[in-house]
Amino acid sequence: MLLTITCTPDADSGTPATDLGFLLHKNPDRVQEFGLSYGTAHVLYPHAAPDRCTAALLLEVDPVRLVRGRSRETQAFSLGQYVNDRPYAASSLMSVAIGAVFRSALRGDCTQRPELARTPLPLRLELPALGCRGGPELAERIFAPLGWSVTATPLPLDPAFPEWGDSAHLRLVLTGTVRLADALNHLYVLLPVLDGAKHYWLDAAEVDKLLRAGGAWLATHPERAWITRRYLARRHSLVRTALARLAELDASDPEELGAIDEEPAAGEDSGESLAEAAPAIGPDTTEPTSTARCDTGEPRTNDAAAVNHTASDTAIEAVTGAPRTESPVAASDLDGGAAGSPAFTAPTTGDVPRLSLAVQRRAAVVAALRDTGATRVLDLGCGEGALLRDLLDDRSFQEIVGVDVSMRALSIARRRLRLDRLPEPVARRLTLRQGSLTYTDSALRGFDAAVLMEVIEHIDPPRLPAVEYVVFGAAAPHSVLVTTPNAEYNVRYDGLPAGRFRHTDHRFEWTRAEFRSWAQRIAGHFGYRARFAPIGAPDPEVGPPTQLAVFTRTQNDTEGAAQ
């Protein structure tokens, strides 16, 4: 197994190519060996001159040591554990060798040439054999967005028998002007992704490795979700955590990134193209798409508070390719509601392109909260804190309480919001509480507003009356905001079969008329008035993708509102 790194600096740069040795922390005049658990890594320089320098990482893999201590999985033939491509084709074995042998270079550390470590260099990386069942097109789609010129040549099964066709391996050459640390990190992450297998057990620490090596570039990669799934071997809980943390790096919506079904499609392991291997939503989907509650490791529950702020809509957008809305969030009274009800509008998107539906939803909720004049806000079913972050950013909300039944979700929210690092006056504004929306809690009384964002559709209909009483009767805030998908809009999602919900955990999805009927019944029973607004660009035939109801108390007496 071989990797070569060639540097050819410009003649007028003043930097000799042999300075590659400083960056790699390996002397071009020596051949060095490094012991690994599965073999030996050698570093040598086949060519070292001022105008061109090539460093080679040669990995000798011992097949016996590689399988020692591992369970004997079923092989295609009896010696399959020992006779395979692992000693020859670049894979996770090469990634581990890069991390062990070029550790300082991988971090970008170079005390003797610090400026050079920060400088993009003309590099050529070559891997004579790389497992890539997706073929040259897949290699191009993965490396080209990172600034590489990609030459991927399929290797024949046997040159002596061309009629046998090509193997599942490529000769890969990457050329580009890239920092050496970035180049090594690209290989460290993407070699096992293209190969599709890892030789070691994955645990939660693997997410940290991915973020350390890929955080600077993976967050903006067009195939970041697919790369993350493959790197983490489709371990759903690890994938969701990694995607959420990637979202923090580029201010993306974490729900949108995590709203992709990580169950591999039929073609993914067989090396089909990314488009063919994209996960599907439908009756054959065995894992839910996006809610953090779906893979927390805790028992599944039907409690409303066990529901995160889902990205059901953005899951469909990401998977089916349905167009995302680009218009600003509109708000208007759609039911000809109470006379004199003040209209409210969400902020426009300005020059920001392609706002996801999840982002528009949160913007609409925050704008509606501002219009109510609320300063003390409950986020009921807060999940991992997507809305809480937006509320904290607005100083008009002086007290914010996030409630969820999942301690794990609350722990993630605490970490994601960095509560332990926030200035004390900011952190003091937020409280996280464990609780269920089917049980009354006196601590939730007296707030200006409560939000149930993408929550009610996860509640079993027989339990909905209990939640209605807890929120509108017992807690009885001055305002209640509820968002839920518009079932009529589902026909606009090409990948969603007729009659199916947007999310496997949805217990129901309401049309606009059904949502209005429910909201008006609740308003009349508990002493509120309701007004409605669309979220996302309304379709002239089926309406908006998401609908919002804002309930405002018409009675000053809390007890009266609960009658």
C-alpha positions as CSV (number, residue, x, y, z in Angstrom):
1,M,0.0,0.0,0.0
2,L,1.6,3.2,-1.1
3,L,1.0,7.0,-0.9
4,T,3.4,9.5,-2.5
5,I,3.3,13.3,-1.9
6,T,5.2,15.4,-4.4
7,C,5.9,19.1,-3.9
8,T,7.0,21.3,-6.9
9,P,7.2,24.9,-5.8
10,D,7.5,27.8,-8.2
11,A,11.1,28.8,-8.9
12,D,10.5,32.3,-7.7
13,S,8.9,31.3,-4.5
14,G,12.2,31.0,-2.7
15,T,11.1,27.8,-1.0
16,P,13.1,24.6,-1.9
17,A,10.9,21.6,-2.5
18,T,12.9,19.7,0.1
19,D,11.3,21.9,2.8
20,L,8.6,19.2,2.5
21,G,10.7,17.3,5.0
22,F,10.3,20.1,7.6
23,L,6.5,20.0,7.1
24,L,6.3,16.2,7.4
25,H,8.9,16.2,10.2
26,K,10.8,13.5,8.3
27,N,14.4,13.9,7.1
28,P,14.7,13.3,3.3
29,D,18.2,11.8,3.9
30,R,16.8,8.9,6.0
31,V,14.5,5.9,5.7
32,Q,12.4,5.6,8.8
33,E,10.2,2.8,10.0
34,F,7.2,2.9,12.4
35,G,5.6,-0.1,14.0
36,L,1.8,-0.4,13.8
37,S,-0.6,-2.9,15.2
38,Y,-1.2,-4.4,11.8
39,G,2.2,-4.0,10.1
40,T,5.0,-1.6,9.5
41,A,5.0,1.9,7.9
42,H,8.1,3.2,6.0
43,V,8.8,6.8,5.1
44,L,11.3,7.5,2.4
45,Y,12.1,10.1,-0.3
46,P,12.5,8.6,-3.8
47,H,13.4,12.0,-5.1
48,A,14.6,15.1,-3.2
49,A,15.8,18.1,-5.1
50,P,15.2,21.9,-4.8
51,D,12.7,21.9,-7.6
52,R,10.9,18.7,-6.8
53,C,10.6,16.5,-3.7
54,T,8.6,13.3,-3.3
55,A,7.9,11.7,0.0
56,A,6.5,8.1,0.1
57,L,4.6,6.4,2.8
58,L,4.8,2.6,2.2
59,L,2.6,0.5,4.4
60,E,3.4,-3.2,4.8
61,V,0.3,-5.0,6.2
62,D,0.5,-8.4,7.9
63,P,-2.8,-10.1,7.1
64,V,-2.4,-12.4,10.1
65,R,-1.8,-9.6,12.5
66,L,-4.7,-7.7,10.9
67,V,-7.3,-10.4,11.7
68,R,-5.8,-11.6,15.0
69,G,-8.3,-11.1,17.8
70,R,-11.2,-10.3,15.5
71,S,-14.3,-12.4,15.2
72,R,-14.4,-14.8,12.2
73,E,-16.9,-13.3,10.0
74,T,-18.4,-15.2,7.1
75,Q,-16.1,-14.9,4.0
76,A,-16.7,-15.5,0.4
77,F,-14.2,-18.4,0.6
78,S,-12.4,-20.1,3.5
79,L,-9.2,-18.0,3.4
80,G,-11.0,-14.7,2.8
81,Q,-9.7,-13.2,6.1
82,Y,-6.1,-13.6,4.8
83,V,-6.4,-13.3,1.0
84,N,-8.0,-9.9,0.2
85,D,-7.1,-6.4,-1.0
86,R,-6.3,-5.0,2.5
87,P,-2.5,-5.1,2.1
88,Y,-2.6,-3.4,-1.2
89,A,-5.5,-1.0,-1.6
90,A,-5.6,2.3,0.4
91,S,-8.2,2.3,3.1
92,S,-8.6,3.1,6.8
93,L,-5.3,1.3,7.3
94,M,-3.6,4.1,5.4
95,S,-5.6,6.7,7.3
96,V,-4.4,5.3,10.6
97,A,-0.8,5.3,9.3
98,I,-1.1,8.9,8.2
99,G,-2.4,9.8,11.7
100,A,0.4,7.9,13.4
101,V,3.4,8.8,11.1
102,F,2.5,12.4,10.1
103,R,0.7,13.5,13.3
104,S,2.3,16.9,13.6
105,A,1.9,17.6,9.8
106,L,-1.8,16.6,10.1
107,R,-2.2,19.3,12.8
108,G,-0.3,21.8,10.7
109,D,2.5,22.2,13.3
110,C,5.9,23.1,12.1
111,T,8.1,25.2,14.5
112,Q,10.9,25.5,12.0
113,R,8.8,26.6,9.0
114,P,5.6,28.0,10.6
115,E,4.9,30.3,7.6
116,L,5.3,27.4,5.2
117,A,2.8,25.3,7.2
118,R,0.2,28.0,6.6
119,T,1.0,28.4,2.9
120,P,-0.8,26.5,0.1
121,L,1.8,24.5,-1.9
122,P,1.6,22.9,-5.4
123,L,1.1,19.3,-4.4
124,R,0.6,16.0,-6.2
125,L,-0.8,13.1,-4.3
126,E,-0.8,9.6,-5.8
127,L,-2.4,6.4,-4.6
128,P,-1.7,3.5,-7.0
129,A,-4.6,1.5,-5.6
130,L,-7.7,2.7,-3.8
131,G,-10.9,0.8,-3.2
132,C,-13.7,2.9,-4.6
133,R,-16.8,1.0,-5.8
134,G,-18.4,4.2,-7.0
135,G,-15.8,4.5,-9.7
136,P,-14.0,7.6,-11.0
137,E,-17.2,9.7,-10.9
138,L,-17.5,9.2,-7.1
139,A,-13.8,10.1,-6.5
140,E,-14.4,13.3,-8.6
141,R,-17.5,14.3,-6.6
142,I,-15.7,13.8,-3.3
143,F,-12.3,15.4,-4.0
144,A,-13.1,18.1,-6.6
145,P,-15.0,20.4,-4.2
146,L,-11.9,20.6,-2.1
147,G,-9.9,22.2,-4.8
148,W,-8.2,19.1,-6.3
149,S,-7.8,18.3,-9.9
150,V,-8.8,14.6,-9.9
151,T,-7.4,11.9,-12.2
152,A,-9.0,8.6,-11.4
153,T,-8.2,5.6,-13.5
154,P,-10.0,2.3,-13.1
155,L,-7.8,-0.7,-12.6
156,P,-8.6,-3.8,-14.6
157,L,-9.3,-7.1,-12.8
158,D,-6.4,-8.6,-14.8
159,P,-4.6,-6.8,-17.6
160,A,-4.1,-10.1,-19.3
161,F,-7.8,-10.6,-19.6
162,P,-9.3,-7.2,-20.5
163,E,-12.7,-8.9,-21.2
164,W,-13.1,-9.4,-17.4
165,G,-13.6,-5.7,-17.1
166,D,-12.5,-3.2,-14.4
167,S,-12.0,-4.0,-10.7
168,A,-13.5,-1.9,-7.8
169,H,-10.2,-0.1,-7.5
170,L,-8.7,3.1,-8.9
171,R,-5.4,4.7,-9.4
172,L,-6.0,8.1,-7.9
173,V,-3.9,11.3,-8.6
174,L,-4.8,14.6,-7.0
175,T,-3.1,17.8,-8.0
176,G,-3.7,21.2,-6.5
177,T,-2.4,24.1,-4.5
178,V,-3.3,23.2,-1.0
179,R,-1.9,23.4,2.5
180,L,-0.1,20.2,3.3
181,A,-2.1,19.8,6.5
182,D,-5.4,20.2,4.6
183,A,-4.2,17.6,2.0
184,L,-3.4,15.1,4.7
185,N,-6.7,15.7,6.5
186,H,-8.6,15.2,3.2
187,L,-6.9,11.8,2.8
188,Y,-7.4,10.9,6.5
189,V,-11.1,11.3,6.3
190,L,-11.9,10.4,2.7
191,L,-9.9,7.2,2.2
192,P,-12.1,5.1,4.5
193,V,-15.1,6.9,3.1
194,L,-14.4,5.8,-0.5
195,D,-13.2,2.3,0.5
196,G,-16.4,1.9,2.6
197,A,-14.9,-0.1,5.4
198,K,-13.0,0.4,8.6
199,H,-10.7,-2.1,10.2
200,Y,-11.4,-1.0,13.8
201,W,-14.4,-0.7,16.1
202,L,-16.1,2.7,16.1
203,D,-17.1,4.6,19.3
204,A,-18.1,8.1,20.2
205,A,-14.5,9.3,20.0
206,E,-14.7,8.7,16.2
207,V,-16.9,11.8,16.0
208,D,-14.2,13.9,17.6
209,K,-11.6,12.5,15.1
210,L,-13.9,13.4,12.2
211,L,-14.4,16.9,13.5
212,R,-10.7,17.5,14.1
213,A,-9.7,16.3,10.7
214,G,-12.6,17.5,8.7
215,G,-14.3,20.4,10.5
216,A,-12.5,23.1,8.6
217,W,-13.8,21.8,5.2
218,L,-16.4,19.1,5.7
219,A,-19.0,21.6,7.0
220,T,-19.2,23.2,3.6
221,H,-18.7,20.1,1.4
222,P,-21.8,19.4,-0.8
223,E,-21.7,15.7,0.1
224,R,-21.0,16.2,3.8
225,A,-23.9,14.1,5.0
226,W,-23.0,11.2,2.8
227,I,-19.3,11.5,3.8
228,T,-20.3,11.6,7.5
229,R,-22.5,8.5,7.2
230,R,-19.7,6.5,5.4
231,Y,-17.0,7.6,7.8
232,L,-19.0,6.6,10.8
233,A,-20.1,3.3,9.1
234,R,-23.7,4.4,9.3
235,R,-23.8,4.3,13.1
236,H,-26.9,6.4,13.3
237,S,-26.4,8.0,16.8
238,L,-22.8,8.9,15.9
239,V,-23.9,10.3,12.5
240,R,-26.5,12.6,14.0
241,T,-24.1,13.9,16.6
242,A,-21.5,14.6,14.0
243,L,-23.9,16.4,11.6
244,A,-25.2,18.5,14.5
245,R,-21.7,19.6,15.4
246,L,-20.8,20.3,11.8
247,A,-23.9,22.5,11.6
248,E,-22.4,24.7,14.4
249,L,-19.2,25.2,12.3
250,D,-20.9,27.0,9.4
251,A,-24.1,28.3,11.1
252,S,-26.2,25.7,9.2
253,D,-29.3,24.3,10.7
254,P,-28.4,21.2,12.7
255,E,-31.9,19.7,12.2
256,E,-31.6,20.1,8.4
257,L,-28.3,18.2,8.3
258,G,-29.4,15.5,10.7
259,A,-32.7,15.1,8.9
260,I,-31.3,12.6,6.4
261,D,-32.1,9.0,6.9
262,E,-28.9,7.3,7.7
263,E,-30.2,3.9,6.7
264,P,-28.1,3.0,3.6
265,A,-30.1,2.7,0.4
266,A,-29.9,-0.5,-1.6
267,G,-27.1,0.7,-3.8
268,E,-24.8,2.4,-1.3
269,D,-22.6,-0.6,-0.4
270,S,-22.5,-1.7,-4.0
271,G,-20.8,1.5,-5.0
272,E,-23.6,3.2,-7.0
273,S,-23.4,6.9,-7.5
274,L,-24.3,9.2,-4.7
275,A,-27.6,10.1,-6.3
276,E,-28.5,6.4,-6.7
277,A,-27.4,5.6,-3.2
278,A,-29.4,8.5,-1.6
279,P,-31.6,7.3,1.3
280,A,-35.3,7.3,0.6
281,I,-38.3,8.2,2.7
282,G,-41.1,5.8,2.5
283,P,-42.5,2.4,3.6
284,D,-39.1,0.7,3.3
285,T,-37.3,3.2,5.5
286,T,-36.3,1.4,8.6
287,E,-34.9,4.3,10.6
288,P,-36.6,7.7,11.3
289,T,-35.1,10.6,9.6
290,S,-34.3,13.4,11.9
291,T,-35.7,13.9,15.4
292,A,-33.0,13.7,18.0
293,R,-35.4,11.7,20.1
294,C,-35.3,8.9,17.6
295,D,-31.8,7.7,18.4
296,T,-31.0,8.9,21.9
297,G,-30.5,5.5,23.4
298,E,-33.4,6.1,25.7
299,P,-36.7,4.3,25.6
300,R,-39.1,5.5,22.9
301,T,-41.9,7.4,24.3
302,N,-45.1,9.0,23.0
303,D,-44.9,12.0,25.4
304,A,-44.9,15.3,23.5
305,A,-41.9,16.4,25.5
306,A,-40.0,13.4,24.0
307,V,-40.2,15.1,20.7
308,N,-37.5,17.3,19.3
309,H,-37.9,20.3,17.0
310,T,-38.0,18.0,14.0
311,A,-36.7,18.8,10.5
312,S,-39.4,16.7,8.8
313,D,-39.8,19.2,6.0
314,T,-36.1,19.7,5.5
315,A,-35.6,16.0,5.5
316,I,-37.9,15.8,2.4
317,E,-36.1,18.7,0.8
318,A,-32.7,17.2,1.4
319,V,-33.6,13.7,0.2
320,T,-36.1,14.2,-2.6
321,G,-34.5,17.3,-4.1
322,A,-37.8,19.3,-3.9
323,P,-37.0,23.0,-4.2
324,R,-36.4,24.9,-1.0
325,T,-38.3,28.1,-0.5
326,E,-36.3,31.2,-1.1
327,S,-38.9,33.8,-0.2
328,P,-39.0,35.6,3.2
329,V,-41.3,34.2,5.8
330,A,-44.8,35.6,5.2
331,A,-47.3,36.1,7.9
332,S,-51.0,36.9,7.6
333,D,-54.3,36.0,9.1
334,L,-55.7,33.2,7.0
335,D,-58.9,32.5,8.9
336,G,-60.2,36.1,9.0
337,G,-59.7,35.8,12.7
338,A,-60.7,38.0,15.5
339,A,-61.3,41.6,14.4
340,G,-58.5,43.9,15.4
341,S,-56.0,41.1,15.8
342,P,-52.6,42.7,15.0
343,A,-50.8,41.2,12.1
344,F,-47.2,40.1,12.5
345,T,-44.4,39.6,10.1
346,A,-41.1,37.7,10.2
347,P,-37.8,39.4,9.1
348,T,-37.0,39.2,5.4
349,T,-34.1,37.1,4.2
350,G,-32.4,40.0,2.4
351,D,-29.6,38.8,0.3
352,V,-29.3,35.4,2.1
353,P,-30.1,32.7,-0.5
354,R,-32.0,29.5,-0.1
355,L,-33.1,29.7,3.6
356,S,-34.1,26.2,4.6
357,L,-37.6,25.6,5.9
358,A,-36.3,24.9,9.4
359,V,-34.5,28.3,9.5
360,Q,-37.6,30.0,8.2
361,R,-39.7,28.2,10.8
362,R,-37.5,29.4,13.7
363,A,-37.4,32.9,12.3
364,A,-41.2,33.0,12.1
365,V,-41.5,31.8,15.7
366,V,-39.0,34.3,17.0
367,A,-40.7,37.1,15.1
368,A,-44.2,36.1,16.4
369,L,-42.8,36.0,20.0
370,R,-41.5,39.5,19.6
371,D,-44.8,40.7,18.4
372,T,-46.5,39.3,21.5
373,G,-44.2,41.4,23.7
374,A,-43.1,38.2,25.6
375,T,-40.0,38.4,27.7
376,R,-40.5,35.1,29.6
377,V,-40.7,32.1,27.2
378,L,-41.2,28.4,27.5
379,D,-39.8,26.1,24.7
380,L,-41.9,22.9,25.2
381,G,-40.2,19.9,23.6
382,C,-37.0,21.9,23.2
383,G,-34.9,18.9,22.1
384,E,-31.3,19.7,21.5
385,G,-31.7,23.4,21.6
386,A,-32.1,24.7,18.0
387,L,-34.7,27.3,19.0
388,L,-33.1,28.0,22.3
389,R,-30.0,29.3,20.6
390,D,-32.1,31.8,18.6
391,L,-33.9,32.9,21.7
392,L,-30.7,33.5,23.6
393,D,-29.4,35.7,20.7
394,D,-32.4,38.0,21.3
395,R,-32.0,40.1,24.4
396,S,-35.7,40.9,24.6
397,F,-36.2,37.4,25.9
398,Q,-35.1,37.8,29.5
399,E,-36.1,34.4,30.8
400,I,-36.1,31.2,28.7
401,V,-37.0,27.7,29.9
402,G,-36.4,24.7,27.7
403,V,-38.4,21.6,28.7
404,D,-37.9,18.1,27.3
405,V,-38.4,14.5,28.6
406,S,-35.0,13.3,27.4
407,M,-32.1,14.0,29.6
408,R,-29.7,13.1,26.8
409,A,-31.3,15.7,24.5
410,L,-31.0,18.3,27.3
411,S,-27.4,17.4,27.8
412,I,-26.7,17.9,24.1
413,A,-28.5,21.2,24.2
414,R,-26.3,22.3,27.2
415,R,-23.2,21.3,25.3
416,R,-24.3,22.8,22.0
417,L,-25.3,26.1,23.6
418,R,-22.0,26.1,25.6
419,L,-23.8,27.1,28.8
420,D,-20.6,26.6,30.8
421,R,-18.8,29.1,28.7
422,L,-21.4,31.8,28.3
423,P,-21.1,35.0,30.3
424,E,-23.0,34.6,33.5
425,P,-25.7,37.2,32.7
426,V,-26.4,35.3,29.4
427,A,-26.4,31.9,31.0
428,R,-28.6,33.1,33.8
429,R,-31.4,33.8,31.2
430,L,-31.7,30.1,30.3
431,T,-33.0,27.1,32.3
432,L,-33.2,23.5,31.1
433,R,-35.9,21.3,32.8
434,Q,-36.8,17.7,32.3
435,G,-40.5,17.2,32.1
436,S,-43.4,15.6,30.3
437,L,-46.2,17.6,28.6
438,T,-48.8,15.1,29.8
439,Y,-48.3,16.1,33.4
440,T,-49.0,19.5,35.0
441,D,-46.0,21.4,36.5
442,S,-46.6,24.5,38.6
443,A,-43.1,25.7,37.6
444,L,-44.5,26.4,34.1
445,R,-47.2,28.8,35.2
446,G,-46.9,32.5,34.8
447,F,-44.9,32.8,31.6
448,D,-45.6,35.2,28.8
449,A,-45.5,32.7,26.0
450,A,-45.0,29.0,25.2
451,V,-43.8,27.4,22.0
452,L,-44.6,24.0,20.7
453,M,-42.6,23.9,17.5
454,E,-43.2,20.7,15.4
455,V,-44.4,18.8,18.5
456,I,-48.1,18.1,18.4
457,E,-47.9,15.8,15.4
458,H,-45.8,13.4,17.4
459,I,-48.5,13.0,20.1
460,D,-50.9,10.1,20.0
461,P,-54.4,11.5,19.4
462,P,-55.8,10.0,22.7
463,R,-53.1,11.8,24.6
464,L,-53.6,15.1,22.9
465,P,-56.3,16.4,25.3
466,A,-53.9,15.9,28.3
467,V,-51.3,18.0,26.5
468,E,-53.9,20.6,25.7
469,Y,-54.9,21.0,29.3
470,V,-51.3,21.1,30.6
471,V,-50.4,23.9,28.1
472,F,-53.5,26.0,27.8
473,G,-55.3,25.2,31.0
474,A,-52.6,24.6,33.7
475,A,-49.6,26.6,32.4
476,A,-51.9,29.1,30.7
477,P,-49.3,31.5,29.3
478,H,-50.5,34.8,27.7
479,S,-49.5,33.5,24.3
480,V,-49.0,30.0,22.8
481,L,-47.3,29.4,19.4
482,V,-47.8,26.1,17.6
483,T,-46.3,25.0,14.4
484,T,-47.1,21.8,12.5
485,P,-46.7,20.4,8.9
486,N,-49.4,21.2,6.4
487,A,-50.5,17.7,5.1
488,E,-51.8,19.2,1.9
489,Y,-48.3,20.3,0.9
490,N,-47.0,16.7,1.0
491,V,-47.9,16.2,-2.7
492,R,-45.2,18.6,-3.6
493,Y,-42.5,16.2,-2.3
494,D,-41.7,13.9,-5.1
495,G,-40.1,11.2,-2.9
496,L,-43.0,11.0,-0.4
497,P,-45.5,8.3,-1.3
498,A,-49.1,9.2,-1.2
499,G,-50.7,8.7,2.2
500,R,-47.4,8.7,4.0
501,F,-46.3,11.2,6.7
502,R,-43.2,13.3,6.4
503,H,-41.7,11.5,9.4
504,T,-42.1,8.0,10.6
505,D,-42.7,9.2,14.1
506,H,-45.6,11.4,13.1
507,R,-49.0,10.2,14.6
508,F,-50.9,12.5,12.3
509,E,-50.5,15.4,9.9
510,W,-53.3,18.0,9.6
511,T,-54.6,19.9,6.6
512,R,-55.0,23.6,7.0
513,A,-58.8,23.2,7.7
514,E,-58.1,20.5,10.3
515,F,-55.5,22.6,12.0
516,R,-57.8,25.7,12.1
517,S,-60.6,23.6,13.4
518,W,-58.5,22.2,16.3
519,A,-57.0,25.6,17.1
520,Q,-60.4,27.4,17.2
521,R,-61.8,24.7,19.4
522,I,-58.9,25.0,21.8
523,A,-59.1,28.8,21.7
524,G,-62.8,28.8,22.5
525,H,-62.5,26.2,25.3
526,F,-59.6,27.8,27.2
527,G,-60.3,31.5,26.6
528,Y,-57.9,32.3,23.7
529,R,-58.2,33.7,20.2
530,A,-56.2,32.2,17.4
531,R,-54.6,33.6,14.3
532,F,-52.7,31.8,11.6
533,A,-49.7,32.3,9.4
534,P,-47.9,30.4,6.7
535,I,-44.2,29.4,7.0
536,G,-42.4,28.9,3.8
537,A,-43.5,30.0,0.4
538,P,-47.2,29.3,0.0
539,D,-48.2,27.1,-3.0
540,P,-51.3,28.6,-4.7
541,E,-53.0,25.2,-4.6
542,V,-51.9,23.5,-1.4
543,G,-50.7,26.3,0.8
544,P,-47.4,26.6,2.7
545,P,-45.3,23.6,3.8
546,T,-45.7,24.5,7.5
547,Q,-48.5,26.3,9.4
548,L,-48.3,28.4,12.5
549,A,-51.0,29.3,15.0
550,V,-50.6,32.1,17.6
551,F,-53.0,31.9,20.5
552,T,-53.6,35.0,22.7
553,R,-55.4,34.9,26.0
554,T,-58.6,36.9,26.0
555,Q,-59.1,36.6,29.8
556,N,-56.8,38.2,32.3
557,D,-57.7,35.7,35.0
558,T,-55.6,32.5,34.6
559,E,-58.1,30.4,36.5
560,G,-60.8,31.6,34.2
561,A,-58.8,30.7,31.2
562,A,-58.5,27.2,32.5
563,Q,-62.3,26.6,32.7
